[in-house]
Amino acid sequence: MEDTPTCGAQPDHSLSISTCNKLDKSYWHYEIIDDYKGNKPVISPMTIDGDTWTDTSDSVEARNKTASHYRVVYHYASLTRVQVKFEESTNGTHWTMLGQGEGIKQP
């Protein structure tokens, strides 16, 4: 999926996989971002509420600082298009948006 941010930067290219563990009914998000060589893959628990999927991580580096809580909110507009918001929080309750974009499934 290609993520096109609204701030005018170049698109990110990543491979995302979301899984469901049928034993404990949990969801997980795995992502490899090709544009940032040397970065570790993202592995985080995910919640699903209809067309909105949210993955949340703790102690993630963003904007050259470490956020106590970090989440990515995916709102699926169609089978091939997703709106994405990147947010951080110091307490896990009040969230500040870092950026947003749109993902487009590539053929």
Secondary structure, 3 states (H helix, E strand, C coil): CEEEECCCCCCEEEEEEEEEECCCCEEEEEEEECCCCCCCCEEEEEEEECCEEEEEEEEEEECCEEEEEEEEEEEECCCCEEEEEEEEECCCCCCEEEEEEEEECCC
